[in-house]
Amino acid sequence: MAEDQTLFASVIEQHLALKRRNAELEQDMPLEEFIPADPFDNHALFKTEADAQSEEEETGEHPAVRLEWDEDPLVDPTQEVGWSETTASGEFDWES
């Protein structure tokens, strides 16, 4: 490493030198089969909205998040109701 060169620049230089030396070996010993597939290829986070919607239509799968909202944004769906207003399973009945 030259005295005026940073460690980062030195590592990059060594990498490029190694890449040049190994370039001729690629024909005889290809590495293609050892390189894993891109995990972000076709990942839902990197699709356009149109692509995601068309894929949903093709597969029939729907997103886990509900995309429609109630018409009245002031209605709180988490608002608690009284215990008498809730419905329990059919196994227990207060009237019996």
C-alpha positions in Angstrom: 0.0 0.0 0.0 1.4 3.4 -1.0 1.9 5.9 1.9 -0.5 8.5 0.4 -3.2 5.8 -0.3 -6.1 5.0 2.0 -6.7 1.5 3.2 -10.0 1.5 1.3 -8.4 2.5 -2.0 -5.7 -0.1 -1.4 -8.4 -2.9 -0.9 -10.2 -1.7 -4.0 -7.0 -1.8 -6.0 -6.2 -5.4 -4.8 -9.7 -6.5 -5.7 -9.5 -5.1 -9.2 -6.1 -6.7 -9.7 -7.4 -10.1 -8.6 -10.4 -9.7 -10.9 -8.1 -9.0 -13.8 -6.0 -12.1 -13.0 -9.0 -14.4 -12.7 -10.8 -13.0 -15.8 -9.1 -15.6 -18.1 -10.1 -18.5 -15.7 -13.8 -17.7 -16.1 -14.0 -19.5 -19.5 -12.6 -22.8 -18.1 -14.1 -22.6 -14.6 -17.3 -20.5 -14.7 -18.7 -19.3 -11.3 -22.2 -18.7 -12.6 -23.7 -21.8 -10.9 -22.3 -20.8 -7.5 -23.7 -17.3 -7.5 -27.0 -17.3 -5.6 -30.2 -15.8 -7.2 -31.0 -12.2 -6.3 -33.3 -12.4 -3.3 -34.9 -9.1 -4.2 -35.8 -10.1 -7.7 -39.6 -10.1 -7.9 -39.9 -9.0 -4.3 -43.1 -7.4 -3.3 -41.4 -4.3 -2.0 -39.9 -3.5 -5.3 -42.9 -3.9 -7.6 -45.0 -1.1 -9.0 -48.6 -0.9 -7.8 -49.8 -2.0 -11.2 -47.5 -5.0 -11.2 -48.7 -6.0 -7.7 -52.4 -5.7 -8.6 -52.0 -7.7 -11.8 -50.1 -10.4 -9.9 -52.9 -10.5 -7.4 -55.5 -10.9 -10.1 -53.5 -13.7 -11.7 -52.8 -15.7 -8.6 -56.0 -14.9 -6.6 -53.9 -14.0 -3.6 -54.8 -10.9 -1.7 -52.6 -8.7 0.5 -52.6 -9.2 4.2 -53.4 -5.5 4.7 -56.8 -4.3 3.9 -56.7 -1.7 1.2 -60.2 -0.3 1.5 -61.2 2.1 4.2 -64.6 2.9 5.8 -66.5 5.7 4.2 -66.6 7.7 7.4 -63.0 8.3 8.6 -64.3 9.5 12.0 -65.6 6.1 13.0 -63.2 4.3 15.2 -63.3 0.5 14.5 -61.3 -0.1 17.7 -64.0 1.6 19.9 -65.0 -0.7 22.8 -68.5 -1.8 23.1 -70.2 -2.8 26.3 -70.1 -6.4 27.5 -73.8 -6.9 26.8 -73.4 -5.7 23.2 -70.9 -8.4 22.3 -71.8 -11.8 21.0 -70.2 -14.8 22.4 -69.8 -18.2 20.9 -72.9 -20.4 20.7 -71.7 -22.6 23.6 -72.7 -20.1 26.3 -75.9 -18.2 26.5 -76.8 -15.7 29.2 -80.5 -16.3 28.7 -80.4 -20.0 29.6 
